Every structure is written in C-alpha cells, then in structure tokens.
Amino acid sequence: MKKPFTIFSAVGSGGVPVEAAMTLIGLPFEVVEAPTWRGEAEAAKVAAINPLKQIPALVTPDGETITESAAILIWLADRYPEARLAPGIDAPARGQFLRWMSFISASIYALYWISDAPARLVGEDPALQARAKAAIKDRIVDCWRMMESQIAPGRYLLGDEMTVLDLYVAVLSRWGPRRVRFYEAAPRMSEVVKRVDADPRLAAFWAERFPFFDRWERLGAQT
C-alpha cells in the first residue's frame, strides 16, 4: 500500500487550505501538528523538512518535500486534474489563476511574517510594534480591495467551479484583520468565501481544522 502524504500544518494555519484541497481530492494524508509560532519545540518539528521552520510543508509518498502554500496548492491541483481544482494549462483562466495565487502569497500571506512578530523588523518598542501591526492590517485590506476591483467572480472567484484559489482566499480572509473588514473591502469576493465556508464536502473538515464559533467573523480563530 502506498504511503500517505504528510503535511506539517496547524489548526487555522496556512496549511489548512492545503489540507482542504487534499480532502476534496480524496488523498490519504497525515497531519504533523506544528504551530511553529508557539516556540522552538514546535519549530523543531519542521526544521528537518523546511530549514525556515515554517508551515505548511508537504512530503509526498515518494519522499519529495514541497514548501510554500501557493506552490503546494498549485502542484496538487495540477497533479490531480480530475478534481478540477485549477484551470488547465491551456485554459483561458490559467493566467488569472496564477496571477492571483502569486498575488495572495506575495502581497498578503508574506505580511504575516512581520505581523505575527513585528520585533523581527522594528525591535522591542511596543509603540513601534503596534504601529507596524496596524499598518500591516490596513495594507492587507488595501490588497483585498484591489483584488476585488480586478476580478470578476462567478459562483467562485474564477467562474463556476471551485479552485484552490477559493480555498486560499477563504482561509486567509479569516486571519487578521478578520472577515468583517474583508466583507467591507471585497463584497463580491465575500459571497464566494461564504459559499466555500458552507460547502457540505468540507463541513467536517472546517469543524476540525478551522472551526466556526460565535462571532468568529470578527474574532478570527479560536485556539
């Protein structure tokens, strides 16, 4: 029997859209829970796989390691085209798919490296850290607003079929500055992520890996 995939991830983390994609594809996978932001012991779980000590990191049944959430999602969608989680190489929407997957990774996801630990760039001054975090939240909202102005969603962001882009946005839009500001900045995209939230194929998955709870749209993850 072929080995399952192994995903280094954590509840509510950037590994969740990868786990969601594998769930939709129907792949067997094991999760190594590694909330690296909780200290060196957790980061050490990932160090041998990803020297940056960051999640997600995917190990395939053949032993290949893939890091970076966008890269993993694109690889999975392309590797399992029967799941229809990405436009095909020659499909008209392929360029926009790659554009927005890269945009989210570079322009939004990357900002959390600072936001989660602003001392990395501004030092230990609490006032500077607070200003940095506030500025980052505003920048993220601006990025969502720009994406909203440049995209024309159907039922999903790229048309009538769900892709890994929808999973990516659905998860990241739940992080700070939370869904309430996302809804204000991107009303058309908001209808899409609500549809992803409510997808019955993912109901049990969300309950386990990024659960909804009272006032979650304002407060974010409950961990």
TATA-V18845 format. One record per backbone hydrogen bond with DSSP energy under -1.0 kcal/mol. CO is the residue of the C=O (numbers start at 0). NH is the residue of the N-H. E is the energy in kcal/mol with one decimal. If there is no record, write none. Layout:
# TATA-V18845
co = <CO;CO>
nh = <NH;NH>
e = <E;E>
This chain:
# TATA-V18845
co = <4;5;6;7;8;9;12;14;15;16;17;18;19;20;21;21;27;29;31;33;34;35;38;39;42;42;45;45;49;56;57;58;59;63;65;67;68;69;70;71;72;73;74;75;79;80;84;87;90;92;93;94;95;96;97;98;99;100;101;102;103;103;104;107;108;109;110;111;116;117;117;118;124;125;126;127;128;129;130;131;132;133;134;135;136;137;138;139;140;141;142;143;144;146;155;155;158;162;163;164;165;166;167;168;170;171;174;177;178;179;180;181;185;186;188;189;190;191;192;193;195;198;201;202;203;204;205;208;212;214;214;215;216>
nh = <29;58;31;56;33;12;15;18;19;20;21;22;23;24;25;26;4;6;8;35;37;38;42;43;45;46;48;49;52;7;65;5;62;59;57;71;72;73;74;75;76;77;78;79;82;83;163;90;93;96;97;98;99;100;101;102;103;104;105;106;107;108;109;110;111;112;114;115;119;120;121;122;128;129;130;131;132;133;134;135;136;137;138;139;140;141;142;143;144;145;146;147;148;149;153;158;155;166;167;168;169;170;171;172;173;174;177;181;182;183;184;185;189;190;192;193;194;195;196;197;198;201;205;206;207;208;209;11;215;217;218;219;179>
e = <-2.7;-3.1;-2.5;-1.2;-3.6;-2.1;-1.7;-2.4;-2.8;-2.2;-2.3;-2.2;-2.4;-2.3;-1.8;-2.3;-2.3;-2.9;-2.0;-2.0;-2.4;-1.2;-2.1;-2.5;-1.3;-1.1;-1.5;-3.4;-2.9;-3.0;-2.9;-2.4;-2.3;-2.9;-3.2;-2.5;-2.5;-2.6;-2.5;-2.8;-2.4;-2.4;-2.8;-1.8;-1.9;-1.7;-2.7;-1.7;-1.9;-2.3;-2.4;-2.4;-2.6;-2.2;-2.1;-2.4;-2.4;-1.8;-2.8;-3.1;-1.4;-3.1;-1.4;-1.2;-1.7;-1.1;-2.5;-2.5;-2.4;-1.8;-2.6;-1.2;-2.2;-2.4;-2.2;-2.5;-2.5;-2.2;-2.4;-2.3;-2.2;-2.0;-2.2;-2.6;-2.2;-2.3;-2.2;-2.4;-2.5;-2.4;-2.5;-2.5;-1.6;-1.0;-2.9;-1.1;-3.4;-1.3;-2.4;-2.5;-2.5;-1.8;-2.4;-2.4;-1.6;-1.4;-2.8;-1.5;-3.3;-1.4;-2.3;-2.8;-2.0;-1.1;-2.3;-2.1;-1.3;-2.1;-2.7;-1.6;-1.2;-2.0;-3.2;-2.0;-1.3;-3.0;-2.3;-2.3;-2.2;-1.4;-1.9;-2.7;-1.7>
